[in-house]
Amino acid sequence: MPTSRESKIEDFAYDYLQQYYTLQQGAKNVLVSKSEKSKNEAEVDGLFAFKDRDNSLFLATLYFRNTQSIAKLLTNYKKKGLSRTRYITPFILLAVSMLFTRQSENLVYAWVLPFVVAIAGYFLHSILEKNFLKRKLKTLVNSLDKQHANEKWLGISISSLYFRNNSLASYFLKYCQRKGIGLVTVGKRSKVVRMLEPRTSVCRRGDYLSYYINEESIRKALANETILRVA
């Protein structure tokens, strides 16, 4: 979980992505706007708009609101793994099983079965708990589905070190990749790391800017070739 000593993604992501599109896409004028809202009430923390090489309007979004929940899940799993309650479950199952089988004359049924149930309970608890954590991550990532953009970015205040040897983080990266969402992180040393590249999508109807409330003012800014940065 991000601490007071860690850098915040919002302090670095705007400049980083503006420079990214300037260098990678050859954009001459990247409009950067904060806290934009679409006509379907979807909110984005950052909006990047520019004309690409074909002179078509290109739109990218940045989202980091509530991503501290993602950082907390990944950090806790890296440090502690699954909860300790998974060790309590088998003992409870063992005690209950032995209570029901103690009067049996069949030694296998009376002694072996309770241990089998306890071991099975441990693994089942572990699987269910990890699946629960995965579902929480999926729900947080799926919040970007309502956003409209050629490329979508997720920004998290977390060190990239927490992604190493972390199976939950690996699942998170694969899910973001499957959804076509780019990922940038920033840790204590204020180093922005591009963990994933987003998948580019093409708007079937005009361009994605038409979905946003401030469509008109953004189009005017791009037409005047002025750099607009809204706080």
Protein Blocks (a to p, Z undefined) as FASTA:
>chain_A
ZZfkbccfklmmmmmmmmmmmmmnopabdcddehiadfkopacfbdcddddfkopacddd
ddfehklmmmmmmmmmmmnopafklmmmmmmmmmmmmmmmmmpcblklmmmmmmmmmmmm
mmmmmmmmmmmmmmmmmmmmmmmmmpccfbdcddddddfklmgopfklmmmmmmmmmnop
acddddfkopacdfbacdddddfehpfklmpmklmmmmmmmmnopacddZZ
